[in-house]
Each structure stands twice: as structure tokens, then as C-alpha cells.
Amino acid sequence: MEELLRQRPSRWADATDCPEVPVTADAVHLRSSLRPTGVTRLTLPEWRDLLTGIRDGEFDA
């Protein structure tokens, strides 16, 4: 995989356990800073669906 600019949420700028979410023209690449080799690639529609589900409480316990 090409080297991507990894962005961390400002809330976790100094944390060692946080999500990193680089976005390219055709995909969003998710990983945890604790597992840098484990990357999940989502298409842009999949990313939008995930964000919508989170906002709508679809994953709340």
C-alpha cells in the first residue's frame, strides 16, 4: 500500500491508542495506532454508510 498521510482526531493528538483515517480519492483507510499493519479499506459510499450508522445510534449497545 502506498504511504498515506495519517490524520488523527485532534482530541487524540498525543494519544498512543487512536484511530487514524487517511482519505484518498476513492477510499477511506482505517487503522488503529496500536495495530498499524491492520488496515480496513472502505469505499466512499461504505464510509458514508458507516458514519450515518454511528450518528443514528445503530451501533450503540
Secondary structure, DSSP 4 states (H G I P E B T S, - for coil): ---------GGGTT-SS-EE--B-SSEEEEEETTEEEEEEEEEHHHHHHHHHHHHTTTT--
